[in-house]
């Protein structure tokens, strides 16, 4: 389980179950838990206002430098 945090304020955004190798470029909503983000239309933001990504329906397209990751991939 991965924990994604805001790169600007280090606040926890959400926990995500990553399956497989590779980068985290998109997060499927069904694999997310403990969501602390703010959905501002299509833009997904941290509570500090930092834009994390864009909501594209069933998944969120993440901005590369907007977050940090801790935890392990499955």
C-alpha positions as CSV (number, residue, x, y, z in Angstrom):
1,X,0.0,0.0,0.0
2,X,1.4,3.4,-1.0
3,X,0.9,6.7,0.8
4,X,0.8,9.7,-1.5
5,X,1.7,13.1,0.1
6,X,1.7,16.6,-1.2
7,X,5.2,17.8,-2.4
8,X,4.5,21.3,-1.1
9,X,3.1,20.9,2.4
10,X,3.7,17.1,3.0
11,X,0.0,16.5,4.0
12,X,-1.3,13.0,3.3
13,X,-3.4,12.9,0.2
14,X,-4.6,9.3,0.0
15,X,-3.5,5.6,0.3
16,X,-3.3,3.7,-2.9
17,X,-3.0,0.0,-3.8
18,X,-0.4,-0.1,-6.6
19,X,-0.3,-3.4,-8.5
20,X,2.7,-4.1,-10.7
21,X,6.0,-2.3,-11.4
22,X,6.5,1.1,-12.7
23,X,5.7,4.7,-11.9
24,X,2.5,6.0,-10.4
25,X,1.1,8.1,-13.3
26,X,-2.6,7.4,-12.8
27,X,-4.6,6.3,-9.8
28,X,-7.8,4.3,-10.2
29,X,-10.4,5.5,-7.8
30,X,-11.5,1.9,-6.8
31,X,-8.0,1.3,-5.4
32,X,-7.8,4.5,-3.4
33,X,-8.7,4.7,0.3
34,X,-8.6,7.5,2.9
35,X,-9.0,10.3,0.3
36,X,-8.1,13.7,1.7
37,X,-8.0,15.6,-1.6
38,X,-10.3,18.4,-2.8
39,X,-12.0,17.9,-6.2
40,X,-12.4,21.3,-7.8
41,X,-14.2,20.4,-11.0
42,X,-11.8,18.2,-13.0
43,X,-8.8,19.4,-11.0
44,X,-7.7,17.4,-7.9
45,X,-6.0,19.5,-5.3
46,X,-4.4,19.2,-1.9
47,X,-6.0,21.3,0.9
48,X,-3.1,23.7,0.6
49,X,-4.1,24.4,-3.1
50,X,-1.4,22.5,-4.9
51,X,-2.8,20.8,-8.1
52,X,-2.2,17.1,-7.8
53,X,-3.8,15.9,-11.1
54,X,-6.9,15.8,-13.2
55,X,-10.0,13.7,-12.8
56,X,-10.6,11.7,-15.9
57,X,-13.6,9.6,-14.8
58,X,-12.6,6.2,-13.3
59,X,-9.0,7.3,-12.7
60,X,-6.9,10.4,-11.8
61,X,-4.1,11.5,-14.1
62,X,-1.3,12.7,-11.7
63,X,1.2,15.5,-12.1
64,X,4.8,14.0,-11.7
65,X,6.3,16.6,-9.3
66,X,3.1,17.4,-7.3
67,X,3.4,14.5,-4.8
68,X,5.8,12.1,-3.0
69,X,5.3,8.4,-2.4
70,X,6.1,6.2,0.6
71,X,5.3,2.5,1.1
72,X,5.6,-0.6,-1.0
73,X,4.2,-1.8,-4.3
74,X,2.4,-5.1,-4.6
